[in-house]
Amino acid sequence: MPRRIARVAGAVAGVLLLVGLINGVLFSAVLDMLDASYRQADALIPPDMQPPQAVDSPGSAQSLVA
């Protein structure tokens, strides 16, 4: 019986270690890649561009989404 418990505990520890590595490495790399692509897309917007004037448009002074 202790051998069976050790195998289950080892498998659980291995899965947790794998999930931790994926979350720490892969997830971080994906977020860095997305951040770089959004930075490039944001650079295409001219800095002197006026915000929208329509009340229902995101980014307007009355909008809750800034």
C-alpha positions as CSV (number, residue, x, y, z in Angstrom):
1,M,0.0,0.0,0.0
2,P,2.7,2.6,0.7
3,R,4.2,2.0,-2.7
4,R,0.9,2.9,-4.3
5,I,0.6,6.1,-2.3
6,A,4.2,7.0,-3.2
7,R,3.4,6.6,-6.9
8,V,0.3,8.8,-6.7
9,A,2.1,11.4,-4.7
10,G,5.0,11.4,-7.2
11,A,2.6,11.7,-10.1
12,V,0.8,14.6,-8.4
13,A,4.1,16.3,-7.6
14,G,5.2,15.9,-11.2
15,V,2.0,17.3,-12.6
16,L,2.2,20.3,-10.2
17,L,5.8,20.9,-11.3
18,L,4.9,20.7,-14.9
19,V,2.0,23.1,-14.5
20,G,4.2,25.5,-12.5
21,L,6.8,25.5,-15.3
22,I,4.2,26.1,-18.0
23,N,2.6,28.9,-16.0
24,G,6.0,30.5,-15.2
25,V,7.8,30.1,-18.5
26,L,5.3,29.6,-21.3
27,F,2.7,32.0,-20.0
28,S,5.3,34.7,-19.4
29,A,6.7,34.3,-22.9
30,V,3.2,34.5,-24.4
31,L,2.4,37.7,-22.4
32,D,5.8,39.2,-23.5
33,M,5.0,38.5,-27.1
34,L,1.5,40.0,-26.9
35,D,2.8,43.0,-25.1
36,A,5.4,43.6,-27.9
37,S,2.7,43.3,-30.6
38,Y,0.3,45.7,-28.8
39,R,3.2,48.1,-28.4
40,Q,3.8,48.1,-32.1
41,A,0.1,48.5,-32.9
42,D,0.0,51.4,-30.4
43,A,2.9,53.1,-32.2
44,L,0.9,53.3,-35.4
45,I,-1.6,55.8,-33.7
46,P,-0.3,59.4,-34.1
47,P,0.3,61.1,-30.8
48,D,-1.5,64.3,-31.9
49,M,-4.7,62.4,-32.8
50,Q,-7.8,63.8,-31.1
51,P,-9.9,61.5,-28.9
52,P,-13.4,60.6,-30.2
53,Q,-16.1,63.2,-29.6
54,A,-19.1,60.8,-29.7
55,V,-20.5,60.1,-26.2
56,D,-20.8,56.4,-26.8
57,S,-17.3,55.9,-28.3
58,P,-14.6,54.4,-26.1
59,G,-11.9,56.9,-25.3
60,S,-14.3,59.9,-25.3
61,A,-14.4,62.2,-22.3
62,Q,-17.8,60.8,-21.3
63,S,-16.9,57.2,-21.8
64,L,-16.2,54.9,-18.8
65,V,-13.6,53.1,-21.0
66,A,-10.5,55.3,-21.1
